[in-house]
């Protein structure tokens, strides 16, 4: 199973630290839009595009934006992906 970080690494040809930074930057940008009540689905899709991710990850970003923690660590990212896979398989 590839994590979101691995997917970013593959699409951006970067290392895991850079991928984590790119992910955090996109989440920060989306949180700012949310705080301004200006967040749209297309913004989340653009965030996926910016990271070279399929739009399958839109749900991941929605979950992150709805959660109370600020920036997901790699551990939190993997747990969030596992939850998404469980709901998909049910």
N, C-alpha and C positions, 0 to 999 in steps of 0.2 A: 504494500500500500504506500503510495506517495503522499506525503503531507503537503500542505499548501506551500510550505517553505521549499520543499523539493521541487514542486511544480514551478515556483518562481525562479529557482536556480536554473532549471532546465530551459525555461523560456527566455530568461534574461542573460544566461551564461555568466552568472555571478556566484559568489560563495554564499554560504548560509548566513553569515553575518550581514552581508549586503542585502540579501533577500529579506531578512528580518527587519532591517531598516526601511526598505522599500514598503513592506507591509505596514509597518508602524506609521510611516508617512501617509499612506493612503487612508488608514483608519483615522488618523488625526484630521485629515482633510474632510472625511465624511462626517466625523463628529462635529467639526466646525459648521458644516452645512446644516446638520441636525439642530445644533444650538441656535442657529438663525432661522429655524423653521423653513429652511429652503432645500431640504433633502428630497430628491426624487429618485425613483427607481433607475432612471437613466444615469444618475450620478454614480450609483453603485455598479452599474454595468460598465461605466467608464473606468471606475476603479479596477475592475477585473481586467479590462482591456489594457490599462496602464501597466499592470503586473504580468501581462501575457497569460491570464487565466481564462478558462472557459466560463461562461455565464452560469454554470452549475454552482459556482462559488457565491452567487448572489445571496443564497440562504445563509451561508457562513457569515457574510458581512452583516446581514440583518440581525443574526443572533449576537454577534459581537457588539453591534450598536445598541441592542436592547439590553445587554448585560450591564452589570454595575462596575465591572473592572475596566480600567482605563485602556491599557494596551496589552493584548494577549502575549504571554510568553510562548515559547515553542511548545511547552507542556500543555498549556491551555489550548493552544491551536490544535494539537493532536487530539485532545479530549473532545473538543467541539466537532472535529471531523468524525470522530467515532460515533458521537451522538447523531450526526447527520446520516451516517451509514446505517445505524440501527433503525432510524425512522424510515429510511428508504427500503429496507429489507422487510419491514412489517406489513 
